[in-house]
């Protein structure tokens, strides 16, 4: 059996890549590494991305580093996009027809990835599948989108010019909220996403300016869902669609087959849902509730019979 050399190859940009313990070891499985010790052992590091040892604390970004098994993990998520480096395994022999490894993070080919090298040649390359979701419009629908995205372990950024709702968005899990009235917002979003743009964008404001901003802030071959009711939107088919490969969706309804999953989401997101509901009124106070909603100085307003 040929010996094989497996290594992490991370260059230029580190966004979020983690490796935890392997999937539960079965009877005939061979454990290569689980990062449960106080050092990387024979694994070699370069640069500053992975630090000097596996991470056991997970205190810096506890809401983002999720899904790993065991207590330790190798992570390059230190200092956001700044650190660069590699983590390389010693030589080992593949004795089965598969290798299992937990890897997560943004799917940025050649930027944050794991590669398997055999006889000096890259034979496999894998990135994480963590999506960065951009949501425009922080009304109740947009705020609810943050809750759903976090439930799905996605990273979320938002666009809002309402200070009250921007702060609420951050409390619900948005990493950052961009003010569309400021200069160079699109450049800021692209810089924050490593130059790529968001993987998925959701338009909840119904404003044409926000719709255009999402088209310009979503990565190549990304997806945009339009939820906010609006009228006309002028786009350049060649520049905005053909050359970018964007996929646009119009969303008006929900699928009845997904009701059970929605119930599960509600059950497991009670704290955030309660935080999103900022005001409650009796039915006799409907005028007060309506007037408050018009000010937009609220999250979700609930009426009780």
N, C-alpha and C positions, 0 to 999 in steps of 0.2 A: 504493500500500500504506500503510495506516495505521501511524503510529508507535506503538510500544508501550513501556510502562514496566514493568519488572519489578523487584520489590524483595523483600528479606527483611523480614518483619514479625514480630518477636519481642517479646512484651510480658509483663510481670509475672513470668514464670518461665522461666528458661533451664535446661534439663536437659542435652541433648546433641544438638547439631545441627551437622553438618559438611558442607562442600561441598569436594570435591576437584576435580581436573582433570576435564574432560568426558570422556565415553566417547571412545575413540580416534576421532580426526577422520577421517572418510571423505573421499573425493576432492572431493565437491561441498559438504561441510559448511562452515559459517561459524562460526568460534570467537568466542564472545561474551566469555568470560573463563575463565582456568584457574588463577588465584591462584598462579602460579609466580614472580612478581616479589617485590621486597622492600617493596612497598606495595600498597594497594588501588587505586591509580591514581585514576580518576574515580568509583569507587564511594564513597559517602558513609556514614560511620558515625555513630551516636549512642549514648550510653551507654558502658558499659565491656565489654559482652559479647564483642565481636569483636576487642578490642585495637586497635592502631594499624596492624597489618600481618598478612598471612597467616602461618600457623604452619608453620615448616619443621622445627622440632626434634622435635615429637611426643614429648617426654620426660616430660611431666607425667603423662599417662595412656596409655602406649604400648599397653596391652592393650585399650583401649576404642576408640581412634581407628584403625580398620582399614578396609580396603576401598577407600580412595581411590586415585586414580591420580596419577602424577607425584610431585613432592616437596613441594609446598605445598598447603595447604588453608585455607579460612576456617572457623574453629571458634568457637563460643560456649561451649565447654566449659572455662571457666576459673573455678575457685573453686566448682565444683558448682552449686547452685541460685541462688546469690546474684546474679551479674551479669544485667543486663537491657540491651537495646539493639536497634538495627537495623543492617542493612547493605543499602544501596540502590544499585542500578545506575543508570548514566546511561540516557537514552532510547536505544532501538535499534529497528530495523525487523525484523520477522519476514519472512523471504524464503522460508521453506519452510512446510510444513503441520505442523511439529512443532518442539519445543524439547526437547533432552535436558539434564538436569542431575542430577548425583549429589548426593543428600541422604540423610542418615541421622539417627538419633536417635529419641527417644520420640515416639509418635504422639499428641500432645496438641494438638488443634485449637484454634486461636487463641492458643496459648501458645508453642509452638515450631514454626514452620512457614515455608514459603516461599509468597509470593503473587505472582501475575501480574496487573498492573493495566493495563487498556486504557481510555483516555479517562476516567480517574478512577474506574473501576469494577473491582472484583475479579472476574476471570473464571476464575481457577484458584487452587486452594489445595492445597498438598501438605505432608504431614508425613513424617518418617522412620518406619521400621518396626521400629526396635530395641525388642525386648521386654525388660521387666524381669521376671525369673522369680524367684519366691519358693519356696524348698524347705524343708519342715519335716521334721526328722529327719535327723541327720547320721551315720547308719549307712552301711555300704558302698553301699547303694542310693542314698541321698541324696547321698553324696560323688560317686558315679558320675554322678548327675544334673548336678552342677556341671561335671564334665568335658565332658559332652555339650553343655550350654548354652554353655560357653565356646567349644567347637568350632564352634558355630553363630553365634558372635559376639554372643551375648546378654549382657546384664548380669544378674548373679545376686546375690541376697541370701538369707540363710538364717535358720532358727530352730533353736536348739539350746541345751540347758542343760548340755551336756557340754563342759567347758573343753578337754579334749584334742582332741576332734573339731571344736570350733569353730575352734581354731587351725589344724587340718589343712584345714578348709574354706577358710579365708583363703589358705592356701598354694596351694590348687588353683584359686583365682580368685574366690571370693566377695568382693564389695565390703564387706559387713558382715554380721555374725551377731548376731541379736537373741536375748536370753535371755528365754524365755517366763515365767520366774519373777519377772521385774521388773515394776514397775508401768507401766501405759500403753503396753504393747508395741505394740498395734494403732495407737495414735496415733503412735508413733514410726515405724512402718512407713509409714503414710500420709504423714507429714511428709517422710520420706526420698524418697518417690515423688512428691513435688510435690502431695500432697493427693488423689491418684487411687487409690492402691493398686497392687499388682502386676498386670501384664498377664496373666500365667499363673502359677498356683500348682501345686505338686506335693506331695502329702501322702505321706510315707514313714515316718512314725512309728507309725501305727496307733493314736494316742491321740485320744480324742474332743475333748479340750481344744484340741489342735493343729488338728484338723479344723475346729472352730468358729472358731478364730483365722484360718485361711486364708479362710473364707467372709467374715469381716469385714474382711480385709486385701486382698482382690482387687477390682479396679476394676469399675465397671458394665460389663456385657456381657463380662466376663473369663471365663477358663476355669480349671477346677480338675480335676486328675487325682488320683484316689485310688489309691495303690499299696500302702500299708501295710495289712496284714490287720488287721481289727478287727471289732467286733460292732455294737451299736446306736449310732445318732447321732440326736439329736433336733434338728430344725431348724424354724424358723418359715417355712412355705412362702411366705406373703405377703411378709414382710419380707426373708427371706434369698434368695428366688428370683424371685418375680414382679416385685418392685420393683427388683431389681438386674439382672435379665436374665442371671444367671450360668449358665454351662453346666458341668455336672458329668460327669466321665468315670470309669468304673471300668476300671482297666487290670490285666489278669492275665497276658497273654501277649505275645509279640512276633510280628511278621509275618515269615514266611519270606522274603517278597520283599525285606525290608530287610536281609537278612544281608550282602550285599555292601557296603552303606553302613556297617554296623557294623564290618566288616573295615577299611574305609578310615579310620574314626574311630580304631580301635585303632592302626593303622599311623601315624597322624599325631598321636597323643596319648600316645606311649610314656612320655615324661618324667613326665607327670601321673599316668598309670596306675601307674607304678613308685612314685611318691610315695604314692599311695593304698594300695598294698600295703605295710603297715608291718612285718609279721612273716611269716616263713616257717618251717615245721617239716616234719620228716620224718613219714611216716605213723605211725611208732612213737611219735611225740610228740603224738598226737591229743588225749590227755587234757589236756596242758599247753596246747595251742592252744585247746581248748574252754573251759578255765577262764579263759584270758586274754580270750577273746571275751566272756565273761559280765561281766567288769569294765568293758567298753566303753572301756578305755584303749588303743585300737588303731583302725586303719583296717580294711582288708581283710586277713584272715589266710589264708595259702595253705598247703596241705599238698602235699608232694612225695612221690611213691611211693618 
